[in-house]
Amino acid sequence: MIKEFVSATLREDIGRGDLYALVEPSVGAKAKIIAKSDGVVAGEIYLNALSEIKNFEIIWHKCDSQSFVSGDIIATLSGDSHTILSIERTLLNILLHASSIATLTRKYADIVKPYGVKLLDTRKTRPHLRVFEKYATRIGGAVNHRMGLDDSLMIKDTHLKTIKNLKDYINKARKKIPFTANIEVEAETYEMAKEAMESGADIVMCDNMSPDKIARVVAFRDENFSHILLEASGNISLETIESYAKSGVDAISSGALIHQANWIDLSMKID
């Protein structure tokens, strides 16, 4: 899957061939990937695949999940000049995209770590980039939420509009979905969270609820359904995530890990 992704990315950029290579013969070349801002490395396994596909050497000085500061050399490359120059943008785009997500994710993860709360990503990913972007959040310190509709059953507010009796629906679902699949129910109020627990949910997502309201849900859960996991979600930012972590939930999910990640600054320099 990784090699397919990298090959498709190369085809997008190189097309029928790099016109630069038509002009002069190739020579041996070395290059450095240099950080021009601070961040966290992600993309190593993808770029190792790139080096295999295009037959150049890459030596990592900072590996996946390691932090770097402006001025650090992330990696050095060696190979023929036509190859090194033709893969420059593909390499940097992969490294920049993944490292930018990992960098923002690490900021969130560092805040919740003291509270023993898991940081989760979401399905708010760019089309065809879900595996890649969720890989980047893992490198930054998050745990993946479901990859798609097929690995757990999540009953959101839109689904609830079509369900007459939640408990009956969950009982039917248990007979049809895989044995290992959890059922998660989204709740926007204390009353809805209570109903979800009483109906047999494995996980209850407290969506767009304030930390104090979630704390009330936590208290009910702890007293009556200690086996059920609680997740907080909805417009959670770097400024507010700690207050949610203090509420007693098991996990906090945020789409911002991916869609709010601003690109860091990296460049390639030929020696």
N, C-alpha and C positions, 0 to 999 in steps of 0.2 A: 504493500500500500504506500509506503514512504517513497520507494523508488518511482512508482507510478506518478505520485504527486510531483516529485522533483522533475521527472522527465516532461510532464505536461507544462510545468513552469518554464523549463528551458525552451520548449517548442514555442511558447507564447512570445518569448523575447527574441530568440535567434531566428525564428521563421525558417526561410530557405538557406540561411547562412549569413555569417557576419561579413559585411562588405569590406571591412578593414583588412581582413585576411587575404583579399584578392590583390592587394597592392604590394606588400612586402613579405618575404619569407619569414617563418617563425624562428625565434631564438629562445634560448633558455631564459626564464624569468623567475623572479621571486617578488612576493608582495606581502604586505602586512595589513591586517584589519585592526584599525586603531579606534579606540573609544574617544569621542569628543564630548561625552557627557557621562554621568554616573548611571549605573543600572545593574541588571541581573542577566546573565547569559542564558539564552534558550535558543535551540535550533541546531545543536551539535549533531544529533543523530540524522537530521535531514541533510546537513552539509557534508557529513561523512558519506552519505549516499551519493551526493553530488560529486564528491571527489572520486568515487568508484566509477560512476557513469562516465565522467569526462577525463579520467586518468590523470589527475594531478594530486600532489601531496598536500595535506593540511595537517599542521601541528597546532594543537590547542594549548594556549597558555592560561586561558580561563575556560573552564568547562561548564556544562549545564548546571544551573542553580547557583553558580559562584558569582559573587558581586564583583564589580569593577568600578573604577573611577576614571574620570577624564584623563587621557594620556596613556592609559594601559594598552598594551598590545594584546588583543583577544586571541589572535591566531596568526600564523605565518603560512604562506602558500608557496609552492614551487612547482614548476612545470613548464611547458612551452608557452611562449607569449600569446599566441593566438587563442589558446585555451583559457589562460588566466584572464585575458581581456574580455573574452566572450561570455564568461560566467560571472563577471563582476556584479552586474545588476541583479541577476537571479540570486546569487549568494547574499548580497546585502539586503535584498527585499525579504528573504526568508529569515535572516538573522535579526533584522530590524523589527519585523512584525512579531516574531515570537518573543524576542527579548523585551520589547516594549510592554507586551501583555504580562510577562513574568515580572517585570520591574514594578508595575502597578499592583499586581497580585501580592507581591512580597510586602508591600506597604500595608495592605489590608491584613495579611496573615500575621504580621508582627504585632498588630494591635490586639487581635483576638487570642493569640497564643497563650497568654497568661491565664485565660479563663477556661482553657480546655475545650473551646468551641471549634467545631470544624467549619472551615470556610469552603463554600461550594460555588461552582460556576453555574451557568444556566444554559438553556438552548438558544439564547440570543446570540447566535453566531452568524458570521457572513456565509452566504450560500457556498457550498462545497468546501468550506474551510473548518468544519466543526471538529474533526479529529485533530487537525493542526492547532487550532486555537485552544482546544481543551488540553492538548499536550502542553501548551505554553502555560496555562494556569496551574497545571500540576507542578511544573518546574518552579513556579513562583511560590508554591506552598499551599495551593488549594486542593480540594478533593473533588473529583468530577461528580456532578449531579448526573441524571440519566442522559445517555447519549442520544436517545430517540424515543419514540412512542412505544417501541417494542421491548424495552427492558424493565419497565415498571409501569403501573397504572396510576396516573395522576388525574384526579378529578378536580378540575378547576371550576371557577364560577360559571363559565360558559357551559360546562358539562352539567352542572347542578341545575341549570334551567330546564334540562331535558329529563331529569330524574325525579320521579314522584316521591319515592321513598328510599332514602339513602341506605338504610340498613338492609332492605331487601336487595338493592342493587349490589351492595358489597357481598352479600351471601351468594348471589348468583355469580358474581365475578370470581369468587374463590373456586368455583367448580369449573371455570373455563380458562383462566389465565395460568401460566406456568407456576408450578409449586414454589419456585424460588423468587417469584416476582412480588414485590411489595405493593401495597395500595396506599397512596398518599392523597389526602383531601385538603383542598385549599379552604381556609376559613378567614373571614374578614371581621368577625366579631367573637366575643367570648362565647356567646350562645351557640354559634355555628361550630366553634372548636369543640365545645362540649358534646354536641350532637355527633360530630365526626368520631370522637373517641368512643362514645356509647354505641356507635354503629359498627365498630370493628376496624377502624383504620389502623394501619401500621405506623404511619407518619402523618402528622398534621402540620400544614404550613400556615403559619400566622402571617397573613398577607396584608400589608399596609396597616398594621396595628402598631400603636405606640408601645414603647418598652414597658410602661407601667401596665398596660392592658395585657401584654404578653406575659408579664410576671404573674398576673392573675390566672392565666391559662396554665402556666407552669405549676402553680400551686395546686390547681385542680388535678392536673395530670399526676403530680407526685403523690397525691393522696388517694387517687382512684385507679389510675392506669399507668403505673410506673414503667411498664414495658414499652409504651408508645414513645416514639421520638418526636421532638418538636423542632420545627424549622422556622426561622424568621426570614421574611423576604419583603421586598417592595420599597424602592427608592432609598436604599441604604447606601450611605456615602462614607468616605473616610472620616468625616466629621462626626457622624452619628453611630458608626458601627460599634464603638466601645459600649455605648449605652445599651445596645441590643445584646451584646455579649454578656453583660452583667445581669440580664433578665433571667438567665437560667436555661435558655434553649440549648439544644444539642448541636445545632448547626445554623449558619447564616448563609443565605445565597444572595448573589449579586451579579446582575448582568453587566454592571459597570466594569468588572475585571477585564472584560473584553472590549465593550463598545466605548468605554471612556479612556482607553489606553492611548496616550499620545506618543508618537514615535520619538525614541531617543535618537542620538546622533552618533553614527559610526561611519567610517570611510575606509576605502582601500587605497593604499599607496604602493606603487611599484618601487622596488629598491633601485 
